Amino acid sequence: MEERTLSAKNETSVSPNSSQDTAPLGHPRDNTGQSEAFGSPGDRAVYPPNIYAPQAQAFYCRDMEVAQCYLDGNADAVEFCTHEPYHNVLAAATYTLQEGDRPSRTGSISLFDVNPDMGRFELFYRVETVGIFDIKWSPVVGNVGPMLAQADADGYLRVHGLECCSNGGDSLSLKEIVGKKISSSMCLCVDWNPSTTSISVGLSDGSVSVVSFLESQLNVIQEWKAHDFELWAASFDIHQPQLVYTGSDDCKFSCWDLRDGPFNLVFQNSKVHKMGVCCIAKSPRDPNILLTGSYDEHLRLWDVRSISKPVNETSVCLGGGVWRVKYHPYVPGVVLAACMHNGFAIVKIDEEKGEVMETYTKHGSLAYGADWQRGNLSHKVKQNSSVVATCSFYDRLLQIWIPESSVVKQL
């Protein structure tokens, strides 16, 4: 079988301090490699001066860059809030393996105010946690406020609410609504169903859990062994929420129907992906189309009505393991991809072909987290432009940048 994770050999860190700690190879896992850290493991709450400071930082333009900072741990996920009027709120999560006599996995969630129009890039909240593999803001449903789901290395699923601070004023913070240990394995990925009443969780033992979220309580309602190895993708179908798609290090891509029990396998493709399946993204516009990303460096477009092979037989090679893909919130067929060893890419993909429109290689380490900022055009840095947040693992770098490709200016 193919190697299930990509090596992170020869990774170089550009963080401002030079102390060493260890971090997993490939994606956050139990094997270890070297990365640079901000001081000793006990210094996790210390901000490097002028780099990661809880005050406003002026935006600046340098090619595509708008702003940047270094996080307090190895960065693996960034998510812009999906809810009005909080599209300026960016959540960034970290995972750091602390070795020693008693190894531990530590992490954090940081909230930033990202407002290019106002010249603001400000850290306004941070909480230390266990190591985090994934975070996801809840979809917009009626009057339900924004909530952030968190997949933890200790087997916990947690849900936070974005709330005004108790001391009054306009400041925001995260308040944990509920947390529940759902497995003795690590929680690797999370996704909300469209009504925010359930959360799917992929586990390191290859299982998937479907957890109900009702009246501020979490309860596992279904769990089954879906794959042989780590399950990195578990996504609800946004058009048919009774369906859950899963992808794993076993190179299999599967679909399950929750109505008929957890073992109702709708389809499974085990022949196309040459290495593990890292991510799955359903098209927000076409109910039949979805994307998969793989360690084999290919982004594939699928029609779920004919799952034996991708729509684009050759797919799109992005030159690095396709760890995360995000559809543009407004421009059809445009996706942002985190490509591990090859930075980030903006891809235009449809049934005819897939084409890389732009690449971004200003990160010095594994590219993991990526998201588009939502909001009205008046909230953008300039007319007809998009704002992107990206993060990389070992160098702990968070970047805010503006794509230059004309494909994202067709708004």
KEMAR-451262 format. One record per residue: residue in one letter; x, y, z of N, C-alpha, C in turn; residue number from 1. Coordinates in steps of 0.1 Angstrom, whole numbers. Atoms other than C-alpha are relative to their C-alpha. Layout:
# KEMAR-451262
  code    n.x    n.y    n.z   ca.x   ca.y   ca.z    c.x    c.y    c.z  pos
     A      X      Y      Z      X      Y      Z      X      Y      Z  NUM
...
END
This chain:
# KEMAR-451262
  code    n.x    n.y    n.z   ca.x   ca.y   ca.z    c.x    c.y    c.z  pos
     M      8    -12      0      0      0      0      9     13      0    1
     E     -7    -13      1     11     36     -7      2      5     14    2
     E     -2     -7    -13     26     56     22    -12      9      3    3
     R     13     -7     -3     -4     71     40      2     14      4    4
     T     -2    -14     -2     12    104     49     12      5     -7    5
     L    -12     -6      7     36    127     32     10      4     10    6
     S    -11     -4     -9     70    133     48      1     15      1    7
     A     -2    -14     -2     77    167     62     15      2      1    8
     K    -14     -2      0    115    163     58      4     13     -6    9
     N     -5    -12      6    135    194     51     -9     12      2   10
     E      9    -12     -3    107    216     65      9     10      7   11
     T     -7    -11     -6    121    250     75    -10      9      6   12
     S      9     -9     -7    106    274    100      5     14     -1   13
     V     -4    -14      1    106    311     97     -5      8     12   14
     S      5     -7    -11     92    319    131     11      7      7   15
     P    -10    -10     -5    110    347    150      9     -5     10   16
     N     -8      6    -11    124    326    179      6    -13     -5   17
     S     -8     11      5    148    297    176     -1    -12      9   18
     S      1     12     -8    138    273    204     -7    -11     -7   19
     Q      5     11      7    129    238    193    -10     -7      8   20
     D      9     10     -5     99    216    200     -3    -10    -11   21
     T      2     10     10     86    186    181    -14      1     -4   22
     A     13      1      6     56    183    158     -1    -12     -9   23
     P      2     12      8     41    154    139      4      2    -15   24
     L     -2     -1     15     51    146    103    -13      0     -7   25
     G     12     -1      8     27    152     75    -10      8      6   26
     H     11     -7     -8     -5    161     93      2     -3     14   27
     P     -1      2    -15     -8    164    131     -3    -15      3   28
     R      1     15     -4     -1    127    141     10     -3     10   29
     D     -8      4    -11     19    107    165     15      0     -4   30
     N    -14      0      4     51    105    144      5     15      1   31
     T     -5    -13     -3     74    135    151     11      5     -9   32
     G    -10     -7      7     96    160    133      3     13      7   33
     Q     -4    -12     -7    113    192    142     -7     12     -5   34
     S      5    -13      4     97    227    141      5     10     11   35
     E     -4    -10    -10    106    259    158    -12      5      7   36
     A     11     -4     -8     85    273    186      4     13      7   37
     F     -2    -12     -7     80    304    206      4     -4     15   38
     G     -4      3    -14    101    296    237     -2    -15      3   39
     S      2     13     -5     97    265    258    -14     -4      0   40
     P     14      4      0     65    244    259     -8      7     10   41
     G      8     -7    -10     55    263    290     -3     14     -3   42
     D      2    -14      4     55    296    271    -11      2     -9   43
     R     10      0     10     24    289    251     -8     13      1   44
     A      9    -11     -1      6    320    264      8     13     -2   45
     V     -9    -12      2     35    345    256     -1      4    -15   46
     Y      0     -5     14     31    366    225     14      6     -4   47
     P    -12     -7      4     63    374    206     -2     15     -3   48
     P      3    -14      2     66    412    206      0      4    -15   49
     N      2     -6     13     53    430    175     -3    -11    -11   50
     I      3     11      9     45    396    159    -14     -5      3   51
     Y     13      6     -4     15    382    178     -5      8     12   52
     A      4     -9    -11      2    411    199    -15      3     -1   53
     P     15     -3      0    -34    417    210     -3     14     -1   54
     Q      4    -13      3    -36    451    195     -1      1    -15   55
     A      2     -2     14    -46    465    161     14      0     -7   56
     Q    -12     -1      8    -20    460    134     -4      6    -13   57
     A      3     -6     13    -20    482    103      1     -9    -11   58
     F     -1      8     13    -28    466     70     10      6     -9   59
     Y    -10     -5      9     -1    469     44     -2     -8    -13   60
     C      1      7     13      1    459      7     14     -3     -4   61
     R    -13      4      5     31    439     -5     -4    -11     -9   62
     D      6     10      9     21    421    -37    -14     -3      4   63
     M     14      4     -4    -10    402    -26     -2      1     15   64
     E      1      1    -14     -3    403     11     -7     12      6   65
     V      6    -11     -8    -25    424     34      5      0     14   66
     A     -5      0    -13    -14    413     68      4    -14      4   67
     Q     -5     13     -5      3    384     87      3      1     15   68
     C     -5      2    -13     12    371    121      3    -14      3   69
     Y     -3     13     -4     26    341    138     -9     -4     12   70
     L      8      6    -11      4    319    160      8     -6     11   71
     D     -7      6    -12     13    304    194      3    -15     -1   72
     G     -2     14      2     13    269    181      0     -4    -15   73
     N      0      5     14     14    248    149    -14      2     -6   74
     A     13     -4      6    -14    262    127     -6    -10    -10   75
     D      6     10     10    -38    238    110    -14      3     -5   76
     A     14     -3      5    -72    255    105     -3     15      2   77
     V      5    -13     -1    -86    289     98    -14      0     -6   78
     E     13     -1      4   -123    297     94     -6     14      2   79
     F      7    -13     -1   -141    330     87    -15     -3      4   80
     C     14      2     -5   -175    333    105    -10      2    -12   81
     T      9      0     11   -204    326     82    -12      9      3   82
     H     12     -7     -4   -229    348    101      2     15     -1   83
     E      0    -15     -2   -238    385     97     -3      3     14   84
     P     -9    -10      6   -227    408    111     15     -3      4   85
     Y    -13      4     -5   -196    388    120     10     -6    -10   86
     H     -8      5     11   -180    381     86     15      5      2   87
     N    -14     -5     -2   -149    400     99      7     -9     10   88
     V     -6      8    -10   -143    374    126      6    -13     -6   89
     L     -8     12      5   -116    348    118      4     -8     12   90
     A     -4      9    -11   -110    318    140     12     -8     -6   91
     A    -12      8      4    -75    301    138      3    -10     11   92
     A     -3     11     -9    -67    268    155     14     -6     -1   93
     T    -14      6      0    -34    251    165      0    -13      6   94
     Y     -3     13     -6    -21    217    174     15     -1      1   95
     T    -14      1     -2     13    212    190      2    -12      9   96
     L     -3     12     -8     27    179    202     12      4     10   97
     Q    -10     -3    -10     46    185    235      6    -13      5   98
     E     -6     12     -4     71    157    240      7      1     14   99
     G     -6      0    -13     88    146    272     -4    -13      7  100
     D      4     12     -8     82    122    301    -15     -3     -1  101
     R     14      1      1     45    129    298     -5      8    -12  102
     P      4     -7     12     37    138    262    -14      5      0  103
     S     14     -5      1      7    160    255     -2      7    -13  104
     R      3     -7     13    -11    176    226     -7     13      5  105
     T      5    -13     -4    -18    213    232     -5      8    -12  106
     G      5     -8     11    -37    238    211     -6     13      5  107
     S      6    -13     -3    -55    271    210    -10      4    -11  108
     I      9     -7     10    -83    290    193      2     15      2  109
     S     -1    -15      0    -76    327    184    -10      6     -9  110
     L     10     -7      8   -102    351    171      6     13     -4  111
     F     -5    -12      5    -92    380    149    -11      8     -7  112
     D      9    -10      7   -110    411    136      8      3    -13  113
     V     -7     -2     13   -101    411     99     -9     10     -8  114
     N      8    -10      7   -114    443     83      9      9     -8  115
     P     -9     -8      9    -93    457     54     -5     14     -2  116
     D      5    -13      3   -117    486     48      4     10     12  117
     M     -3     -9    -12   -110    499     84     15     -1      3  118
     G    -14      1     -3    -73    489     82      3     -8     13  119
     R     -1      7    -13    -77    464    111      3    -15     -2  120
     F     -3     15     -1    -61    430    118      3     -2     15  121
     E     -1     -1    -14    -66    426    155     -3    -14      7  122
     L      4     11     -9    -64    396    179     -8      5     11  123
     F      8     -5    -11    -92    401    203     -4    -11     10  124
     Y      3     11    -10    -96    367    220      9    -12     -3  125
     R     -7     12      1    -76    336    226     -2     -9     12  126
     V      2     10    -11    -82    304    246      9    -12     -2  127
     E     -8     12      1    -58    275    253     -9    -12      1  128
     T      8     12      0    -72    241    246     10    -12     -1  129
     V     -8     11      4    -60    206    239      2      1    -15  130
     G     -2     -1     14    -47    200    204    -12     -2     -8  131
     I     12     -1      9    -72    208    177      3     -4    -14  132
     F     -2      4     13    -75    191    144     -9      7    -10  133
     D      9     -6      9   -104    209    129    -10      9      8  134
     I     10     -8     -5   -129    237    135    -10      4    -11  135
     K     10     -3     10   -161    247    117    -11      9      6  136
     W     12     -9     -4   -186    276    121    -13     -6     -5  137
     S     13      6      3   -222    266    120     -6      8    -12  138
     P      7     -7     10   -243    274     89    -10     10      5  139
     V     11    -10     -4   -268    303     89    -13     -7      0  140
     V     14      6     -1   -302    290    101     -8      9      9  141
     G      9     -8     -7   -329    314    111      6     10      9  142
     N     -6     -9    -10   -321    334    143     10     -6      9  143
     V    -10      7     -8   -296    309    156     13      7     -2  144
     G    -12     -7      1   -264    327    164     12     -9     -4  145
     P    -11      7      5   -229    317    153      6     -9     11  146
     M     -6     10     -9   -214    285    169     12     -6     -7  147
     L    -13      6      5   -179    270    164      1    -14      6  148
     A     -2     14     -4   -175    232    165     15     -2     -1  149
     Q    -14      2     -2   -141    219    176      3    -15      1  150
     A     -4     15     -1   -125    184    170     13     -1      7  151
     D    -12      0     -9   -100    176    197      7    -13     -1  152
     A     -9     12      0    -71    152    199     -3     -9     12  153
     D      4      8    -11    -85    139    232    -13     -7     -2  154
     G     13      7      2   -117    125    216    -12      8      3  155
     Y     12     -8     -3   -139    154    226     -5      8    -12  156
     L      6     -9      9   -163    173    204     -5     12      9  157
     R      4    -11     -8   -169    208    217     -7     10     -9  158
     V      7    -11      7   -193    236    206      0     13      8  159
     H     -1    -14     -6   -187    273    214    -10      9     -7  160
     G      8    -10      5   -210    302    210      8     13     -1  161
     L     -6    -13      1   -198    336    198     -9     10      7  162
     E      8     -9     -8   -210    361    224      7     13      4  163
     C     -6    -12     -6   -205    396    237      5     -3     14  164
     C     -6      2    -13   -183    397    267     -9      5     11  165
     S     10     -2    -11   -201    398    301      3     14      6  166
     N     -2    -13     -6   -184    431    310     -5     12     -8  167
     G      7    -10      8   -204    449    284      9      5    -12  168
     G     -8     -4     12   -192    468    253     -3     -9    -12  169
     D      2      7     13   -189    455    218     10    -12     -1  170
     S    -10     11      1   -161    429    225     -7    -13      0  171
     L      5     13      1   -167    393    216      9    -10      6  172
     S     -8     11     -5   -155    360    230     -7    -13     -3  173
     L      7     13      1   -162    323    227     -4     -5     14  174
     K      4      6    -12   -182    306    254     -4    -14     -3  175
     E      3     14      3   -183    268    255    -14     -3      4  176
     I     14      3     -3   -219    257    252      0    -15      5  177
     V      0     13     -5   -212    220    256     13     -7     -6  178
     G    -11      8      5   -183    195    253     -3    -15      4  179
     K      3     14     -3   -186    157    252     11     -9     -6  180
     K    -10     10      5   -160    129    249     -8    -11     -8  181
     I      8      9      8   -174    109    220      8    -13     -4  182
     S     -8     11      4   -145     85    215     13     -1      7  183
     S    -13      1     -6   -113     71    229     11      3    -11  184
     S     -9     -4     11    -98     79    194      0     15     -1  185
     M     -1    -14      3    -88    113    182    -11      5    -10  186
     C     10     -6      9   -115    135    166      8      8    -11  187
     L     -8     -6     11   -100    146    132     -7     10     -8  188
     C      7    -10      8   -127    165    114    -14      1      4  189
     V     14     -2     -4   -161    180    119     -7      7    -11  190
     D      9     -7      9   -190    192     98    -14      1      5  191
     W     14     -2     -5   -225    206    106     -9     -4    -11  192
     N     10      1      9   -256    195     89     -7     13     -3  193
     P      5    -13      3   -275    223     72     -9      7     10  194
     S      9     -5    -11   -300    227    101      7      2     13  195
     T     -8     -1    -13   -273    227    128     -5     -9     11  196
     T      5      9    -11   -290    199    146      9    -13      1  197
     S     -9     11     -1   -262    173    139     14      4     -4  198
     I    -13     -2      4   -225    172    136      7    -14     -4  199
     S     -8     12      3   -204    146    118     14      1      4  200
     V    -14     -1     -5   -170    137    132      7    -12     -5  201
     G     -8     11      5   -143    116    116     11     -3     11  202
     L     -9      4    -11   -121     96    140     13     -7     -5  203
     S    -13      6      5    -85     83    139      0    -15     -1  204
     D      0     14      1    -96     47    142     -8     -4    -13  205
     G      7      2     13   -115     50    108    -15      0      2  206
     S     14     -1     -2   -149     54    124     -6     14     -3  207
     V      6    -13      1   -174     82    119    -12      0     10  208
     S     11     -2    -10   -198     95    145     -9     11     -5  209
     V     10    -11      2   -230    115    139     -6      3     14  210
     V      4     -4    -14   -238    135    170    -11     11     -1  211
     S     10    -10      0   -270    153    176      3     12      9  212
     F     -2    -12     -8   -269    189    189    -14      6      1  213
     L     14     -5     -2   -303    197    204      0      5     15  214
     E      2     -6    -13   -311    220    234     13      0      7  215
     S    -13     -2     -5   -274    226    239      6    -13      6  216
     Q     -5     13     -4   -267    189    244      6     -8    -12  217
     L     -5      9     10   -245    165    224     -2    -14      3  218
     N      2     14     -2   -254    129    220      3     -8    -13  219
     V     -4      9     11   -239    102    197    -12     -8     -4  220
     I     12      7      4   -268     89    177      3    -12    -10  221
     Q     -5     11      9   -249     68    151     15      0      0  222
     E    -15      1      1   -213     55    150      3    -13     -7  223
     W     -3     13      6   -198     29    127     14      1     -6  224
     K    -13      1      5   -165     17    114     -1      1    -16  225
     A      2     -3     15   -164     33     79     12     -3     -8  226
     H    -12      2      7   -128     29     70     11     -7      8  227
     D    -11      8     -7    -96     10     78     10      8      7  228
     F    -10     -9     -6    -74     40     87     -6     13      4  229
     E      4    -13     -4    -76     76     98    -11      6    -10  230
     L     11     -6      8   -108     93     86      1     15      0  231
     W     -3    -14      1    -99    128     75    -11      9     -5  232
     A     11     -8      5   -131    139     59    -13     -7      3  233
     A     13      5     -2   -167    134     70    -10     12     -2  234
     S      8    -12      4   -191    158     53    -14     -3     -3  235
     F     14      1      3   -229    162     52     -2      5    -15  236
     D      5     -5     12   -245    166     18     -9     12      3  237
     I      8    -12     -4   -258    202     20    -14      0     -7  238
     H     13      0      7   -286    194     -5     -9    -12      5  239
     Q      7     11     -6   -295    160     10      6     -4     13  240
     P     -7      1    -12   -285    161     46     -1    -14      7  241
     Q      0     14     -5   -294    124     52     12     -8     -5  242
     L    -12      7      6   -262    116     32     13      6      7  243
     V    -13     -4     -5   -227    117     47     11     -6     -9  244
     Y    -11      4      8   -195    115     26     12     -1      9  245
     T    -12      2     -8   -163    101     41     12     -3     -9  246
     G    -12      3      7   -127     99     30     11     -3     10  247
     S    -10      6    -10    -97     81     46     13     -2     -6  248
     D    -13      4      4    -61     72     46      0    -14     -7  249
     D      1     13      7    -73     38     32     -2      2    -15  250
     C      2     -4     14    -77     56     -2    -15     -1     -5  251
     K     14      2      4   -115     50     -2     -8     13      2  252
     F      9    -11     -1   -142     76     -8    -14     -6      0  253
     S     13      7     -3   -177     66      5    -11     10      2  254
     C     12     -7     -4   -212     78      9    -10     -9      8  255
     W      8      7     -9   -236     67     36    -14      7      2  256
     D     13     -5     -2   -274     71     40     -4     -2     15  257
     L      3      1    -14   -283     78     76    -14     -5      3  258
     R     14      3     -3   -320     70     72     -2    -15      3  259
     D      2     15     -1   -315     32     70     10     -6      9  260
     G    -10      6     -9   -290     27     98     14      4     -5  261
     P    -13     -5      3   -253     35     98      8     -8    -10  262
     F     -8      9      9   -242      6     76     -6      0    -14  263
     N      5     -1     14   -262     16     45     10      8     -9  264
     L    -10     -6      9   -234     22     21     -6      3    -14  265
     V      6     -3     13   -247     41     -9     10     -3    -11  266
     F    -10      3     10   -214     39    -28     14      0      7  267
     Q    -13     -1     -5   -177     34    -22     10     -2    -12  268
     N    -10      1     11   -148     41    -47     13     -2      7  269
     S    -13      3     -6   -115     25    -38     11     -1    -11  270
     K     -9      3     11    -98     25    -72      6     13     -5  271
     V     -5    -12      7    -93     62    -82     11      7      8  272
     H    -10     -7     -7    -74     78    -54     12     -9      3  273
     K    -12      8     -2    -38     66    -53      6      1     14  274
     M     -4     -1    -14    -32     78    -18    -13      4      8  275
     G     11     -2     -9    -54     88     12     -9     12     -5  276
     V      9    -11      3    -85    111      7      0      9     12  277
     C     -2    -10    -10    -80    143     27    -12      8      3  278
     C     11     -9     -1   -110    164     20    -11     -2    -10  279
     I     12      1      8   -145    165      5     -8     13      1  280
     A      8    -13      0   -165    196     -6    -11     -2    -10  281
     K     12      1      8   -200    195    -19     -3     14     -7  282
     S      3    -13      6   -209    222    -45    -12      6      6  283
     P     11     -7     -6   -231    248    -29    -12      3    -10  284
     R     10     -4     11   -250    253    -63     -5    -12     -7  285
     D      4     12      8   -251    219    -81     -1    -12     10  286
     P      2     11    -10   -266    191    -60      7    -13     -4  287
     N     -7     12      5   -248    165    -81     15      0      0  288
     I    -14     -2      1   -213    178    -79      7      1     13  289
     L     -9     -2    -12   -186    174    -53     14     -2     -4  290
     L    -15      1      2   -148    176    -50      6     -9     10  291
     T     -8      6     -9   -123    154    -34     15      4     -2  292
     G    -14     -3      1    -87    162    -25      8    -12      6  293
     S     -7     11     -4    -60    136    -19     15      3      2  294
     Y    -15     -1     -1    -24    131     -8      7     -2    -13  295
     D     -6      2     13    -18    120    -44      1     12     -9  296
     E     -2    -13      6    -19    157    -53    -10      4    -10  297
     H     10     -3     10    -50    156    -74    -13      5      7  298
     L     14     -5     -3    -83    176    -71     -9     -6    -10  299
     R      9      7     10   -111    156    -86    -15      5      2  300
     L     14     -4      1   -146    166    -97     -8    -12     -2  301
     W      8     12      1   -173    140    -92    -15      4     -3  302
     D     14      0      1   -209    136   -103     -6    -12      7  303
     V      4     11     -9   -226    116    -76    -10    -10     -7  304
     R      9     10      7   -250    100   -102      8    -10     -7  305
     S     -9     10      7   -220     82   -118     14      1      7  306
     I    -11     -1    -10   -194     76    -91     12     -9     -4  307
     S    -11     10      3   -172     50   -109     13      7     -4  308
     K    -12     -7      3   -148     77   -121     -3     15      0  309
     P      3    -14     -1   -144    115   -118     -5      5    -14  310
     V      4     -6     13   -160    138   -144     11      4     -8  311
     N    -12     -3      8   -126    151   -154      9    -12      2  312
     E     -8     12     -1   -107    119   -161     14      3      5  313
     T    -14     -3     -4    -73    136   -157      0      7     13  314
     S      0     -8    -12    -84    157   -127      9     12     -1  315
     V     -9    -11      0    -62    186   -117     11     -3     10  316
     C    -11      2     -9    -27    180   -103      5     13      6  317
     L     -4    -12     -7    -18    207    -77     14      0      5  318
     G    -14      0     -4     17    196    -70      3     -2     15  319
     G     -1      2    -14     11    189    -33    -13     -7      5  320
     G     12      6     -5    -13    169    -12    -11     10      2  321
     V     11     -9     -1    -47    185    -14     -8     -2     13  322
     W      4      2    -13    -55    189     22    -14      6      3  323
     R     13     -6     -3    -85    213     22     -4      8    -13  324
     V      5     -7     11   -107    228     -5    -13      8      5  325
     K     11     -8     -4   -132    257     -1     -6      7    -13  326
     Y      6     -7     11   -157    268    -27     -1     15      3  327
     H      2    -15     -2   -158    306    -33    -15      3      3  328
     P     14     -2     -4   -189    320    -16     -9      6    -11  329
     Y      8     -7     10   -200    339    -47      3     -4    -14  330
     V     -3      3     14   -182    328    -79     -1    -15     -2  331
     P      2     14      3   -194    295    -93     13     -7     -5  332
     G    -11      8      6   -168    268    -99     14      4      4  333
     V    -13     -4     -5   -139    286    -81      2     -5     14  334
     V     -3      5    -13   -122    269    -52     14      4      4  335
     L    -12     -3     -7    -94    277    -28      5    -14      5  336
     A     -5     13     -5    -71    247    -21     13      2      8  337
     A    -12      1     -8    -45    241      6      8    -13     -5  338
     C     -7     10      7    -18    220    -11     12     -6      7  339
     M    -11      6     -9      5    209     18     13      5     -4  340
     H    -14     -4      3     40    210      3      1     10    -12  341
     N      0     -9     12     30    233    -26     -8     13      2  342
     G      7    -13     -3     13    263     -9    -15     -1     -3  343
     F     15     -2      2    -22    274    -19     -3      3    -15  344
     A      4     -2     14    -40    274    -52    -15      5     -1  345
     I     14     -3      4    -71    290    -67     -3     -6    -13  346
     V      3      8     11    -87    267    -92    -14      3     -6  347
     K     13      0      6   -115    271   -117     -2    -13     -6  348
     I      3     13      4   -131    238   -122    -14     -2     -4  349
     D     13      3      5   -161    226   -142      0    -14     -7  350
     E      1     13      7   -173    196   -162      9     -2    -12  351
     E     -8      1     12   -151    205   -191     15     -2      4  352
     K    -15      0     -3   -117    211   -174      2      6     14  353
     G     -5     -7    -12    -99    222   -143     12      8     -3  354
     E    -12     -8      3    -74    250   -144      4      8     12  355
     V     -6     -7    -11    -51    265   -118      1     15     -5  356
     M      0    -14      4    -57    303   -120     11      8      7  357
     E    -10     -7     -8    -33    314    -93      6     -9     11  358
     T     -6      8    -12     -9    300    -67      6     11     10  359
     Y     -5     -9    -11      3    315    -34     10     -9      8  360
     T    -10      8     -6     36    302    -21      8      8     10  361
     K     -8     -8    -10     46    327      6      1     -6     14  362
     H     -1      7    -13     42    302     34     13     -9     -1  363
     G    -12      8      0     73    283     45     -1    -14      5  364
     S      3     13     -6     57    251     57    -12     -6     -6  365
     L     11      7      5     29    227     52    -13      8      0  366
     A     12     -8      2     -2    244     39    -12     -8      4  367
     Y     12      7     -6    -33    233     59    -13      8      0  368
     G     12     -7     -2    -58    260     66     -3     11    -11  369
     A      3     -9     11    -76    281     40    -15      3      1  370
     D     14     -4      1   -109    301     38     -1     13     -7  371
     W      4    -13      6   -126    329     19     -8      8     11  372
     Q      8     -9     -8   -140    359     38    -13      2     -8  373
     R     13     -3      6   -177    363     32     -4     15      2  374
     G      4    -14     -2   -197    396     32     -3      7    -13  375
     N      4     -8     12   -210    422      8     13      6     -6  376
     L    -12     -6      7   -187    438    -17      5     13      7  377
     S     -4    -12     -7   -187    470      4     10     -3     11  378
     H     -9      4    -11   -168    450     30     13     -5     -5  379
     K    -13      5      5   -139    441      7     10     11      0  380
     V    -11    -10      1   -106    458      5     -2     10    -11  381
     K      2     -9     11   -114    472    -29    -11     -7     -8  382
     Q     11      6      8   -142    467    -54      4    -12     -7  383
     N     -1     12      8   -146    433    -70     13     -8      4  384
     S    -11      8     -5   -120    416    -48     -4     -9     11  385
     S      3      9    -11   -119    387    -24     11      0     10  386
     V    -10      1    -10   -101    383      9      2    -14      5  387
     V     -3     14     -3    -84    350     18      9      0     13  388
     A     -9      3    -12    -69    337     51      6    -14     -2  389
     T     -7     12      1    -43    309     50      9     -2     11  390
     C    -10      2    -11    -21    292     76      8    -12     -4  391
     S     -9     11      2      8    268     76      5     -5     13  392
     F     -1      8    -12     18    242    102     12      4      8  393
     Y    -12      0     -8     54    242    113      5     15      2  394
     D     -4    -13     -2     61    279    108    -10      9      7  395
     R     10     -7     -8     29    289    125     -5     13     -6  396
     L      2    -13      6     22    316    100    -15      1     -5  397
     L     13     -4      5    -12    332     94      1     11    -10  398
     Q      0    -10     10    -16    352     62    -14      5     -4  399
     I     13     -5      6    -44    375     50      5      6    -14  400
     W     -5     -5     13    -41    382     12    -12      1     -9  401
     I     11     -3     10    -61    393    -18      5     -7    -13  402
     P     -3      7     12    -61    370    -49      1     11    -12  403
     E     -1    -10     11    -50    388    -81     -7     -5    -13  404
     S      6      6     12    -67    364   -106    -13      7     -3  405
     S     12     -7      4    -95    380   -126    -12     -9      2  406
     V     11     10     -2   -116    348   -120     -8      3     13  407
     V      7     -3    -12   -124    360    -85     -5     14      0  408
     K      5    -14      0   -133    395    -96    -13      1     -9  409
     Q     12      0      8   -163    384   -117    -12      0      9  410
     L     10      0    -10   -187    394    -89    -11     10     -4  411
END
